[in-house]
Amino acid sequence: MIYLQKNLKLNKKMKKIKINNDLVNVRLDKAISILLESTSRSKIATYIDDGLILVNSKKEKASYKLKENDEILIEDFPNEHYDLEAENISLDIVYEDDDIIVINKPKGLVVHPGAGNWNHTLANALKFHSDNLSKVNGEFRPGIVHRLDKDTAGLLIIAKNDEAHNFLASQLVDHTLGRNYYALVLGVINENEGKIIAPIGRDDKYRQKMAVDLRDGKYAETYFKVVERFANSTLVDCALKTGRTHQIRVHMNYISHPVIGDPLYGKGNRKMYDDGQLLFAYKIHFIHPRTKKEMEFSVPLPKYFLDILESLR
């Protein structure tokens, strides 16, 4: 996703709109639908969520009420008749039935289309794989219940119908859908386990980043256990109690143990590895939406992660 900072120059293809009196107190999504009559509300919602529509150079919610002199920045969209293209991209399917697909996402694969990534995403691959995917999150995110960052590999659940999607999403809210990650972090953690409770919000200075925000952030909780210690790094097993954007990356950096290789968070943590964060979603457990039985899946660490660990031993 792209967030325009105030000190950046406008892209030539970016539209800049100053709010007039007619749109004051109007919701952002409704105002955009008025300004861009040919664009559907579902696409507008996706564009807002992906940071393609900004207010005063900041990402806002679709429900944001516009104020006098607000300035809307609209990134260049794909063709308004854009449809998600089915692409024959190989998928590592761990499990599949009539309701769900559990996928081991590789490092480097973007989950769904957004600014700068309108093709070659997991969503494109899913559309090629199946015609039956939930539509809850719109046409650009077929079946996608939760996300992983581009360079975070590991397990994801895909919903094949709306009922399954809503049931799985409710488990994200009540924390019955559990996710565990291996993370290699900078420095030696002396404690065998710990809990990080620190609210997370968007960074005021760098809009592409998240940060611990003690005043306005959303509650966030991460558990970790030490798996193995090395000379100047530690392999930890992190379990998410909440699921905020970049949560593990932000929390580990907050306690001065940033994830090795992370290009956004931490200092001095890219000397050993600089090709994205060494963070891997190795285990997931949930209640099946139809059978209501508990299910758990786990996958081994990928070779690039194992190679780093072996070099440290």
N, C-alpha and C positions, 0 to 999 in steps of 0.2 A: 504494500500500500504506500501511497505517496502523500505526505503532509507538507504543505507549502509553509515555510517559515517566513516571518515578516521581512527578513532581510534578503530574501531571494527575489530575483526578477521574475516577472510573469512570463510564462511560456506563451509564445506567439499564438498558440492554438487555444489558450485559456480565455474563457469569457469572463468579463468583469461586470457585475451588475450592482448598481447602487439602489437601495430600497427606497421606494417612494411611499407616500402616505397610504396608498391603497393596500399595501402589503404589510403595514405595521400591525403587529399582534397576530399575524397569520403564521400557522405552522410552516416550518421550512419545507417539508415534503409537499404540502399543498401549494405553497408559493412557487416551487419549481415546476409543478405540474401546470400552473397557470402560465409561467414564462416559457416552458417548453411543451407546447400542446401536443406535439407528436410523440412524446416519450411517455411510456406507460408508468403508472404509479409503482408497480413492482420493480421496474428498472431504476426508477428514481430512488427507491428505498435502498436498493443494492449500491447505487452510486454514492449515496450519503454514507452508508456503512463502510464503504471501501475508501473513503477519503477523497473521492473525486469531486465532491461538492463541499466547499468550505465556507465558513462565515467569519469574516475578519481574519482570514488566514488560519483559522482554527477549525478542527473537526467538531461538529455539533450533532446532537441527536436529531432524528427526523421530527420530533415533537417540539424542537426549539422554536420559541415565539420570536419572530423577527422584530427588531427595534429600528427606530428612525436612524438613518445614516449607516445602518449595517451594510457591509459590502460582501456580496456573494461572489465567490470564485468558482467557476465551473470548468473542470479539466476537460480536455478533448475526449469525447466519447467515441467508442467504435460506431460503425454504421448503425443507425437507429433500428435497422431491420436485422441487426445482429442476432443470430441464434447460436446457441452453444453447439460447437462442431464436435461430432463423435470422432475420436482419434484412437487408432490402434496402438495404444501404449500398454506395454506389458504390466500386469498387476500381480503382486504376490498375495494371493488370496489364502488366508489361513483357515477360514470357515465361511460357508454360505448356505442359507436355506431360503424359504419363501419370504422371509421378513427382514433378514439382516445379512450383511457381508462384513466380515472382519478382515481388514487389509493391513499388511505390513508395508507402510509407506517408505520408499527410499529417500535418502538424503537428497536434497536438491530439487525435489518435485513440489511445486506450489499446489495447494489444495484446491483452490477455486479461482476463476478469472477475477482480475482486478487491474488496477493501474499498471500498465507495462507488462501484464501477463494475461492476455486475452485468449491464448491458446496454450497447448502442451501442459495442461494442468491435470490433476487427479480427476476433476469434474469431467473433463473431455474424455479421459480414459473410461470413467464410469458409464458415460452415455454410450460409448461403443460397446461396453460389456453387457449392459442390460437396458431394456426399454422400461423396466419397472423399477422406478426410484421415487422416493417421496418428493413432493413439491412444496413442502412446508417453507423452505427457505428460498423459494424462487427458482427460476429457470437456470441461473448461473451456478446454483449450489445443489444440484440434484442429489438427494439422499444424505447430504452431509450434515451430521448431527453436531460434531465438534471438530476442531481443527488442530493441526500441528504446524509450527513454523516451517518455512521452506527447508531449512537445514537441520531440522529436528526429524529424525527418522523414527519409525515405530508404528504401533498399533492404533488403528482408527476403526470405529464402527460406522457403517453406512446403513441407512434405513431404506427398505425397498417399498414402503408404503407409508402413508401419512399417519396411520394409527401406530405403527412401530416407531416412527420418528417422535411423535408426541410422548409416547411412553418412555423412550430412552432419554428424551430431553428433560422429562420430569425427574429422572434419576440423577441428572447432572445438578438439578436444583436441590434435591434432598440428600445428595452425596451417597446414594446407593450405587452409583456408577463410579468405580474406583480405578485410578490409573497410577502406575508406578513407573518411575524413570530412573535410569542410571545416568549419573552426571559425573564427569571428571572435573574437579574444581581446583583452583589454584591454592596452594598452601596446605599445611597439615592441620586437620581438624582434630583436636585433642579429645573432645567429647565423643563417646560412642554413638550417641543419638541426640537429637534435639528437635525443637519445634519453633518455627518462625511465624510469629503473628504480627503482620505489619500491613496496613491498608495500602492499596495500589491505585494510582491514578495516572493520567497522562502527564508526562514531563512538560513543565511550562516553557522551557527554553527550546527543547528539541522534540517536536511533535511526533516524530517517528518512534520515540522511545516512551517507555512507561517508567514510573518511579514510585518509591515509597512516599506517600502523601498522607501525613498524619492528620491533616485537617479535612480534606475533601475526598480522600481515597476510599475505595470500596474494601470491605473486610477481606483479608486474604490470609490463608493459613497453610503452611507447608511443613510436613514432617520429614526428617531425614535420619538415616542410619549409615554409619561408616561401614563400608564393605572391605576396603583395603587402603592402606596408607603407603605413600611413596616418599621420596626424598623431599619434594616440594609440591606435592599434589595429593589429592584424596579422591578415591572413588566412593561416591555416596549413592544410596538408594533413596529417592525422594518420592513421597506419596502426597498427592494433592487432596486437601480437604475442600478447597475452593478451586475455581478454574479461571483465574484472571489472566488476561493477555500477558505473555512473557513471565508468568508468575515465578517459576523456578529460577529463571535467569535473573530477575530483579531481586528476589529474596536472597539468593546466594551472594550476589554482588553486595547487597545491603549488609551482610555479616562479614564482608571483606574476603569472601571466597568465591570470586566470579568463575563461571564455567569456562574451562579452557577452550580457546578458539572463538569465543563469542565476539562478533564484530561490533556489537552495540554496547555491551556492558562490561565494565572492568578495565583495569590497566595492568599491563605486563603479563596478560594471560594469552597472548597469541604468539609467543616465542616458540613454544613447543609444537603448536598446531595452529594454522591460520586459515583453515578452509571451512569455517562455520563452527558453531558450538558443538562440543562433544556431549550431547544430550540425546538419550534414546528411550522412547516409550516402550519398555519391554514387556509390561504386563497390564492387562485390563480385565476387570470383572464387573458383571452387571446381571440384572434379572431379565431373562428373555421376555420380550413383549407379548408373545403368544402363550408359551408354555408356563410362564411365570417361574421357571426354574433358574437357579443361580448358574451362571456360566463364567468360566475363567480361561483366558488364553495368555500364553507367554511365548516369546521368541528370543533366540540367542542374539547376543551383540553382533553387529555387522563387522566385517573383516577390518575396515579402516579403524574402527574403535578398538578392536582386539589387538591390532598391530601396535597402536600407541601404548596400550597397557603392557604388552610384551616388551616393548623397548624400555619401559620404566622398571621392569622387574630385573 
